[in-house]
Amino acid sequence: MKRTIKELRQLQSMSMEQKIDHAVGTVEKFCNEVENPVISFSGGKDSTVLLHLTRKFMKIDMPAVFVNTGNEYPDIVKFVKGFDNVQILKPKYRIKGIIEKYGFPLISKEYSKMIYELKNGTKHSERYLTGVQQDGRKTTFILPVKYRFLITDKFGCSDKCCKFLKKTPVAKLNSITGEMTEESIIRQTAWLKTGCNSFGERHSKSKPFSVWTQADIYQYIRKFNVRICDIYNDYRIQRTGCMFCGFGAHLESLSRFEIVMEKYPAVYEYFLRLENNGVTYCEALNKCGVILPHQRGYQRNIFSK
């Protein structure tokens, strides 16, 4: 069944009650089709709402899994450990080794993947420069000219950290996630193809919040007085995720790294010293236009207390 942007927008305009019903119905359909479904619980506000919704409205103690990547806020790890029936998984590889071998997470997940493939001469990677696929069709996945210097620079960058630290540990699980289509074009495109539930031979995935927005998440939290991690008490943090991820850092007016430097100075120094081909993460971030909190010219948050 082909879905349209118009249909997505209509679903996104539903009321809170309708979205709750839609999400519960999506999860119920998924659970009826797969064996051993689990909630992908990151400890962030979105997945916390997902955990609350499934356990409240489905009236079952839905099992959850948390992947401790080694790049999580300590506050998040502590918060996750406060929930019952949550299995904590650890990746096979450490972030230091991934960065040394594959490169830094810079600019965005999509662009890092393009740069990695172009730098390593991956088959058909030239489409990221020409905008034309092998069969002659045009593609919207094109690397902007301003980032093409990274193809020939000394250090590498890639999206492999996400693959090995987040995706691989749960690759064989039938996961229920808090992903939303409003977060990226890639997630929107995926919804247009499969809807909220996708089923595969090896594993399947449910995304009951596909038609939700961040405003819905906050509305749900207020409506049901959902307890979220204390780290959100710091208004500078809107999303958690990997605390030293470089994706999108070049677009921020106030660095996400500021709070890491303040609360976890040893962690801050450790990550900035990580190297790829003799170049530190600090140097690579600077090359991409990111001025770090300890550096001259950094615009500190004037509202910080």
N, C-alpha and C positions, 0 to 999 in steps of 0.2 A: 504494500500500500504506500503510494507516494504521498509525502507530507509537504506542506507549503509553509512559507514564512507567515502568511496570513493566518493559518491555523495556529501556529506557534504564538503569535501575538494575541489571538483570541484567548488561548489557554492562559497566557501570562496575565491577562486582565481579569481573571476569575477572582472571586472573593476568597478570603482566608479559609472559610469553611469548605468551599468548593475545592480549594487546593489541597486541603488536608484529606478530603475524601478521595481526590485523584491520586495522591501519593500513597495512601493506604491501599487503594485498589491496585495500583501498579505493583506494590510489594507483594500483595496477596497472589496476584497472577504469576509473579516470578517464583514465589515459593511453591506454587502448585506445579511448576514445570521443572524445577531443578532439585537436586539433592544437596543437603547440607548448606543452605544459604547462610552467609555471614554479613554483618555490617562492617564496612570499612571505616574504622573509627580513628580519626587523626587527632582527636582532642580539641580541634578547632570548633568554633561556634556552629558551623554548618553541620558537621557530623554529630555534634552533641545534640542538636535539634533532631536530626535523623534518628539517633538512638532513642531519644525521648519519645518521638512520635510512634515508632514501631513498637516499642515496649508498652506504651500507654494505650494505643488504639487497637493493636492486634492482641493485646492482653497475653503476650507470651514473652519469656525472657530471651529475646533474640540474641544469639551469641555474636560477639564482635571481635575484630582483630585490630591490633595497633602495631604498626611497623616503626620500631625505634631505629631510625636511620643513623643516629649518631650526630645528627644535625638538628635535633629538636630542642626547643626551649625547655630547660629543666622544669619550668612551671607546668608545661604541658605534660611531661612525663609523669610528674607527681599527680596531676589532675586525673590522668587516665588510670593510674593505679588505684584510684578511689572508687572505681566502678567494678561491679561484679560481672563475671562471665565475659571477661575481655582477655583474649590471648595476646601476649606480647611477642612479636616476631622480630628477629634480627637478620639483617642482610648478610649474605655470604662475604661480600666485599666491603672494605672500608673506604670512606670518601677520599682519603689521602692517596690510596693506590689508584682509584678511578681517575682522579685529576692528573696524577703523574702520567698515566697511560693514555688517556683520551683528551684531556683538556678541561678548561674551566666552563662553568655554566654562565654564559654572558648574553646580553641583549635580550633574547627570548628563546624558548625551547625550540620553536620552529626555525629561527635563524641560525641557532647553534648547530642544529642538525644539518642544515644546508651547508654551513661553513665546513663542518667536519667532513661531509661527503665530497665537497669540492676540493678541499685540502688533500684528501686521500685518494682522489681520482676515482671515486665510486662510479660504477656504471650508470650512465644516463644522468649524472649529476649536473651536466651542463644546462639542463632545462631550468635550473635555478638562476641562470644568467640570461638565457635567451627568452624564457617564458614560453617555450615551445616543447612539447613532449615528443617522444620518439615517433609516435603515430601521427604527428603533425597538429594535434590539438593544442590549444593554448591552455596554460595553467596560471592560476593566480598566485601560486607560491613562487615568488621571485625575490631574490636577495637584493635589497636596496643598495645602490651604488655606495652610499656613505659607510656601509659596513664591509665592503669588499676588501678593504685593506687587511682584514683579519684572515683572509685566505692565504696570504703570503707572509704574514707576520710570524715571528719566531715561535710564539706559543700557540697552542691549540685551544679550541673551544668545542664543546659538544653537549648533547642532551643525555649523555650516557649515565650521568649521576641519577637522573630520574628513573631510568630503566633499571639500573642495578640496585638502587637503594629503595625504590618505592614499588615499581611494577613487578619485578621478578619474584620477590617474596610472596606475593599474592596471586601470581600468574595462573595458578591452577585452582584458585578458589572461585566459587560462585558468589561474587561480591555485590552488595548493595551500597552504593556510594551517594555522597551529597553533592555531586557535580551539577552545575547549572549551565544552561545554554548561553546565558548572558555573559559568562566568563570569557568565552573565546569563540572565534569563527569556527575553529576545528570542532568544538563541542556542539555548536549549532548545526554544522554540516552533518555530524554523526547522528543527531536527533532526526534530521530530515530523512536520513536513510533507514534508521532502525526504530525510531521512537524512544520511549523511556526504557524499554527492555530489549536487550539483544541476547540471542542464544547462539552458542557455538558448540563444536564437538568437544573441545578441551575444557572450556569454561564459559560461563555466561555472566552478564552484568546487568544490574538494574540501576536506573538513575531516576528515582521518583521525584527528585527536585528539579528535573530538567526545565519545567515550566515555572519554577519559583524565581524570585529575585532576592537580592540582599535585603530589600525592604521587608519582604515576607518573613525572612529569617528573624529579623529584629522584632517584627510584630508578633511572631509566634513566641519568642522568648518572653516578651512582656505579657502576653495573654495567659501563658501557663507558668509564668515565674520560673523559667528554666535556669538552673544554675550552670553558668559557663565558667571557663577558666579565669582565675583572677588576673591573668596577664592582660585581659581586655580592659581592666580598670585604667590602664595607661592608654589614653585616647590616641596616642601616636600609632598604636597597633590596631589595624583594621583586619588584618589576616595574619595567621601564624605560619604554618608550613615550615620549610627548612629555614632556619634563622640566618643562614649565611648564603642564601641563594642569590646569584647575581642577575637572574632574569628580571628585567624591568627596572633595575636599580638606576640605570642611566636616565630614566624618565622622572625620577622622584625629585621633588624640590627639597625634601627633608629625608636624609638617608635612613633607611631601615636599620642600618648598622649602628646608629646612634645609641639605641637602647641596649644593644649587645655590648658595646664598649662600656656603658655605664654600669650594667648589672653583672656582666661576665667578662671582665677585662682579659683574663687569661685565655678564654675561648676566642675572643676578638683577635688577640695577637697570634694565636695558633693558626687560625684560618688564613689570615693575611700573609703568613709565611709559607703556605703551601705553594709548591712549585710545579710548573710544567715546562720542560726543556730549558731550565735555568731562569725562568721568569716567574716572579712571585705573583700570587693572586692580587696583592695590592697594586703591583705594576700593571697587571692586565686590566683591572678595574679602572685605573687612571687613564689607560689608553682608550677606554670606551667612554671617557668623559665623566666618570664618577669620582667626585672629590670626597674622600672619607673623613669621618668626624675628627680624627686626630690631625688632619692636614690643614695647612694654611689655605684660606679661601673657602673653607666649609661654612655654609650658612646654617648656623645652629637654630633650632626651633625656639623662636622668641617667646613662645607661650609656655615653655617648660618651667617647672617649678624647682 
